[in-house]
Amino acid sequence: MKSEIIAVGSEMLTPFRQDTNSLFVTERLNEIGVTVAFKSIVGDRLRDLVSAIRTALGRSDILVLMGGLGPTEDDLTREATAEALGIELKRDAQQVAALHARAATWRITMPDNNLKQADVIKGAEILPNPNGSAPGQWLDVTHEGYRKLIMLVPGPPNECRPMIDAECMPRLREILPVRHIAKRTLKAAMIPESQADKLLAPIYTTYTDVETTILAHAGDIQLTLLCAKKSKEAAEDRVEELATKLEEALDDWLYSSEGESLEQIVLYYLGLRQSTLAVAESCTGGLVAQRITSVAGASRTFLGGAVVYSDPLKTAFANVPPDLIAKHGAVSAEAAVAMAEGIRKRTGATLGLGVTGIAGPTGGTETKPVGLVYFAVSDAQATDSYNRTFRGDRDRVRQWAAQQALDLIRRKLM
Amino acid sequence: MKSEIIAVGSEMLTPFRQDTNSLFVTERLNEIGVTVAFKSIVGDRLRDLVSAIRTALGRSDILVLMGGLGPTEDDLTREATAEALGIELKRDAQQVAALHARAATWRITMPDNNLKQADVIKGAEILPNPNGSAPGQWLDVTHEGYRKLIMLVPGPPNECRPMIDAECMPRLREILPVRHIAKRTLKAAMIPESQADKLLAPIYTTYTDVETTILAHAGDIQLTLLCAKKSKEAAEDRVEELATKLEEALDDWLYSSEGESLEQIVLYYLGLRQSTLAVAESCTGGLVAQRITSVAGASRTFLGGAVVYSDPLKTAFANVPPDLIAKHGAVSAEAAVAMAEGIRKRTGATLGLGVTGIAGPTGGTETKPVGLVYFAVSDAQATDSYNRTFRGDRDRVRQWAAQQALDLIRRKLM
């Protein structure tokens, strides 16, 4: 079955706003074995909308229309769908009553144009919207000899997504042939992209019945494996088999087999080892701490740290001796080591991290170019240091450095 | 002129990847007065591609096709465009030579299928691609009686965007009627959304010749004003007039009239006042420091700070007396004030910030619910404190709290 997603709204044809609902809807459709063949974004003009829906009817079996169901003049998805199908709209008395009731609970008088939202395409089922005033519509019709399943859902994500889950998916599942889906997400850190490709492609390309998607971002690689079979067991077996081989190939680059984030894994290992962590960040400026504290419950093992952007702060908060900075520079292996040891001792943490580098765009020299970052991880036994030169702009260097720092902590804990 | 953007690539029909080039292209087209009427995303199947291009030819004057110009079997944009137009493809000898030359500099033997990239639609101009091997193509043709401008550009952003700027825009400017565009971006912090709407809508809706777009995100509001006129002066006058009125209405919520970020403005004022800043963050966990240090040159006025996630660290790095925490709690106005004063004194900064709160999802009580955050900003004269309860999940509370913190610093400096 070919499906097509149409996002309706002129704001998504500006440089400022993007449709994101379609990613969610695609995930749901894929889970029941339906692929998305086209996505379209159309503005709030009746003629354009009718044209887009007609085109979709001509080439796809399942249509998901998102947005344009509100009460304003610009909300034309109902009208356009009815016109494209050649079916009448009817004002539904029950919906009119529901709209009045809703307005009453808000203690407002309902403007007349709100009643648009009670217009239903003849033959459509109404999909309740507990999170907003515009109901959705479900159509199962024969159009020019072909069966078409058409869903009209609201645009706001907090209305669209629950309606897809509660109303559309169960109806689709009932109609479509039963397929069981198995899914796994593997994640690896700091593996060079070319290396990843060379290691992984020969493995996953032989599993033509498992769809493997690889996403890479700033030192983080995510592999998603998806397999659809008639039996749940068959699907799970195939995914498991491929996952095991990929895990082996990824070796200790792999940090998660269940989709957790790197910061979650770091916190997990800290808990497991009954360890605590403190960080002293210079060039990453709080990015490492921010990622760790984005995880709920981080306070159990993360004590905190210092953003030692100035040299005196490196001394004040991380005990870095001023003469060490004078001799080796604030961006040096020696400084990173001193920061890691200093922050560990100052905070009483089991583990200390030091990060210092040149994020750019200025501040580089011939021997210490922009992108050079020194790391150190310290515990009671030893302090390991590492350095790497990252390419790209300030933001990219900082993202990569934070990822590298978290990965070094993970490796220390493993 | 109606334009349509078609992004080609099956990966953009998965839940994992999204077309972002189209936002860039839309901005460029809008700047010369061309609106985007449709955006489509199509996979790497010839039949689907031909169908999408035919549909676009039937309803739009300008077509921008992005992606599918590479050397693999999946790269079918050239073939599909030729088929939809009913024009032949020809292998271009000069392009073949260029591909061979490129392979030679990389010291690799070129696989035969790479030569696909030398296939040119008859009548098309070749658009050079300094950042990749696939050249673009420019077509100015009559199709079924109508003039169509068609651009084929590569998909990777670092190839697509420079080609749009260097090759496509100058050609479009030459053909389209001259229109001058004036643009302004205003930004405001922490203004309640309903208030913003009530204040601003009555003003900008009367300027029907200026397109006003409002984007809101976690306490940040961005207004973009765009006006196209036959003369540059006329466009600028209208934008200036509207901007002045909006600026007046936004009063001291306005922090930027030129599109700078809030952290840039904070750093600007710090420099202007010859002040320095240090921060002590608890619930924001480094987010404030991270935003400030994302700006190049932050080190001139930002000394750094402490992520005082645990109570002992609040004492060790920000001088918060343990008995103050015992009496009032780590999440209290008293603690925020002590953190702001403590970090200021410890670092010798002119200004100190303290942020402490309950980011959630757990840790809330009846008197101190999830989302409650205390702030304090301290200088040599006084320490001001403030608190607010933000709604939403952990991430949202942290985003709002960081924005509020930066805005309090801005107001202190103003």
Contacts between the chains, C-beta under 8 A, distances in Angstrom:
chain1	res1	chain2	res2	distance
A	11	B	213	7.7
A	12	B	39	7.6
A	13	B	26	6.8
A	13	B	35	7.3
A	13	B	36	4.7
A	13	B	37	7.1
A	13	B	38	7.8
A	13	B	39	6.5
A	14	B	26	6.5
A	14	B	30	7.5
A	14	B	213	5.9
A	15	B	23	4.9
A	15	B	24	7.3
A	15	B	26	4.6
A	15	B	27	3.7
A	15	B	30	6.6
A	16	B	23	7.6
A	16	B	213	5.4
A	16	B	215	5.4
A	16	B	224	6.9
A	17	B	215	7.3
A	18	B	18	6.8
A	18	B	20	7.5
A	18	B	23	6.5
A	20	B	18	7.5
A	23	B	15	4.9
A	23	B	16	7.6
A	23	B	18	6.5
A	24	B	15	7.3
A	26	B	13	6.8
A	26	B	14	6.5
A	26	B	15	4.6
A	27	B	15	3.7
A	30	B	14	7.6
A	30	B	15	6.6
A	35	B	13	7.3
A	36	B	13	4.7
A	37	B	13	7.1
A	37	B	42	7.9
A	37	B	43	6.3
A	37	B	45	7.8
A	37	B	48	5.9
A	38	B	13	7.8
A	38	B	40	6.5
A	38	B	41	6.9
A	38	B	42	5.9
A	38	B	43	7.9
A	38	B	48	6.8
A	38	B	52	6.9
A	39	B	12	7.7
A	39	B	13	6.5
A	39	B	40	7.0
A	39	B	41	4.1
A	40	B	38	6.5
A	40	B	39	6.9
A	40	B	40	4.9
A	40	B	41	7.6
A	41	B	38	6.9
A	41	B	39	4.1
A	41	B	40	7.6
A	42	B	37	7.9
A	42	B	38	5.9
A	43	B	37	6.3
A	43	B	38	7.9
A	45	B	37	7.7
A	48	B	37	5.8
A	48	B	38	6.8
A	48	B	59	7.6
A	51	B	55	7.9
A	51	B	59	5.8
A	52	B	38	6.9
A	55	B	51	7.9
A	55	B	55	4.9
A	59	B	48	7.5
A	59	B	51	5.8
A	213	B	11	7.6
A	213	B	14	5.8
A	213	B	16	5.4
A	215	B	16	5.4
A	215	B	17	7.2
A	224	B	16	6.8
A	278	B	313	7.7
A	279	B	307	7.5
A	281	B	286	7.6
A	283	B	293	8.0
A	284	B	290	7.8
A	284	B	293	7.9
A	285	B	286	8.0
A	285	B	289	5.5
A	285	B	290	5.4
A	285	B	292	7.2
A	285	B	293	2.7
A	285	B	294	7.2
A	285	B	298	7.4
A	286	B	281	7.6
A	286	B	285	7.9
A	286	B	286	3.2
A	286	B	287	6.9
A	286	B	288	7.3
A	286	B	289	3.3
A	286	B	290	3.8
A	286	B	293	6.5
A	286	B	305	7.7
A	286	B	307	6.7
A	287	B	286	6.9
A	287	B	290	4.8
A	288	B	286	7.3
A	289	B	285	5.4
A	289	B	286	3.3
A	289	B	289	7.8
A	289	B	290	7.9
A	289	B	307	4.3
A	289	B	309	7.9
A	290	B	284	7.8
A	290	B	285	5.4
A	290	B	286	3.9
A	290	B	287	4.8
A	290	B	289	7.9
A	290	B	290	4.9
A	292	B	285	7.2
A	293	B	283	8.0
A	293	B	284	7.9
A	293	B	285	2.7
A	293	B	286	6.5
A	293	B	307	7.3
A	293	B	309	6.4
A	293	B	359	7.9
A	293	B	398	7.9
A	294	B	285	7.2
A	294	B	394	7.3
A	294	B	395	6.6
A	294	B	398	7.2
A	296	B	359	7.9
A	296	B	360	7.2
A	296	B	361	5.6
A	296	B	362	7.0
A	296	B	394	5.6
A	297	B	362	7.7
A	298	B	285	7.4
A	298	B	309	7.2
A	299	B	309	5.6
A	299	B	310	6.9
A	302	B	309	5.7
A	303	B	309	6.0
A	303	B	310	4.4
A	303	B	312	7.5
A	303	B	313	5.7
A	304	B	282	8.0
A	304	B	306	6.8
A	304	B	307	4.3
A	304	B	308	5.1
A	304	B	309	3.6
A	304	B	310	5.7
A	304	B	313	4.4
A	304	B	317	7.7
A	305	B	286	7.6
A	305	B	306	7.3
A	305	B	307	4.8
A	306	B	304	6.8
A	306	B	305	7.3
A	306	B	306	5.1
A	306	B	307	7.1
A	306	B	317	6.5
A	307	B	279	7.5
A	307	B	286	6.7
A	307	B	289	4.3
A	307	B	293	7.2
A	307	B	304	4.3
A	307	B	305	4.9
A	307	B	306	7.2
A	307	B	307	7.0
A	308	B	304	5.1
A	309	B	289	7.8
A	309	B	293	6.4
A	309	B	298	7.2
A	309	B	299	5.6
A	309	B	302	5.7
A	309	B	303	6.1
A	309	B	304	3.7
A	310	B	299	6.9
A	310	B	303	4.4
A	310	B	304	5.7
A	310	B	347	7.9
A	312	B	303	7.5
A	312	B	347	7.6
A	312	B	348	7.3
A	313	B	278	7.7
A	313	B	303	5.7
A	313	B	304	4.4
A	313	B	347	6.0
A	316	B	346	6.5
A	316	B	347	6.8
A	317	B	304	7.7
A	317	B	306	6.5
A	317	B	317	6.0
A	346	B	316	6.5
A	347	B	310	7.8
A	347	B	312	7.6
A	347	B	313	6.0
A	347	B	316	6.8
A	348	B	312	7.3
A	359	B	293	7.9
A	359	B	296	7.9
A	360	B	296	7.2
A	361	B	296	5.6
A	362	B	296	6.9
A	362	B	297	7.7
A	394	B	294	7.3
A	394	B	296	5.7
A	395	B	294	6.6
A	398	B	293	7.9
A	398	B	294	7.2
